[in-house]
Amino acid sequence: MLITESLWEIMKKEHGYTDEMLVEMIKEIDLKDGRRDGRVLLPPVKCDACGKIIEKGSNRCLYCGNTVDMDLFYR
C-alpha cells in the first residue's frame, strides 16, 4: 500500500495527474470484466498443450507438465 501511494504521489507531482483521473481509470479497469464490483475477474489460463486449466499462481500444467508463458500482469 505504501508503494502504491508513493507512486501515485509521484505521478501527481511529476506528471500532473489528478485524483479524479485516477478514479476514472479505476472505474474503467473495474468494468473490464463486465461488472462494476471493485474486482477484476480474469478468465482462466488454459494449457497450450492439453487445453486443461492452469491452476492459479502456477505456470506449469498439472496434467501434462507443460510450462505456459504467463502474461506479466496476470494476477
N, C-alpha and C positions, 0 to 999 in steps of 0.2 A: 504494500500500500504506500509506503514511503517513497519507493522508486516511482510509482505511477504519479503520485502527487508532485514529486520533484520534476519529473519530465513534463508534466502539464504546466508547471510554473515557467520552465524554460521556454516552452512553446509559446506561452502568452508573452513573455518578456522579449524573446528574440525574434518572434515571427508575427506577433500581433493577433494571435488567435484570441477569441473571446469565449467566455463560459457558455454563451448562447450557441456559438458554433459547435462546441463540444456536445451540448445537449442534443442538437440536431443530428450530429453524427451518431450519437448513441442510439437515437430513435431509428435511424437508417439501418444500423447494424442489427438492432433488435428485430427489425422486420424482415431480415434476410431469410429467415426460416418460415415466413408467412404469419407469424404470430407476434403480437406486441405483449410480451410477458416477462421481459427482463432477462431472458435466457436465449442462448443460441443453440439450437439443436442441430447437430451435424449428421448427415447421413452416414451409415456405417461404411467402413472401408472394406472392399472385397479383395480377396487374393487374386492376383493376376494369373496364377497357375491353375487353381482349382475352383475359384469362384466362391469359396466359403468366406464368411465374415471374419475379419481380423479382430481379435479381442482388443478393446480399447486400451491404449497405453502400450501396445506392443507393435512391432513392425515385422513379426515373424508369424506365419500361419501355423496354427496348432495342428492342422490336419495334414499338410504336406511338407511343412518346413520351409516353404518359400519365403524369402525376405522381400518385403514390399517397401518401396521408396515412399516415405510419408511426406506430405506437404509440411514445410517448416512451421506453418501457422496452424496446423490442425491441432485441435485441443483434445 
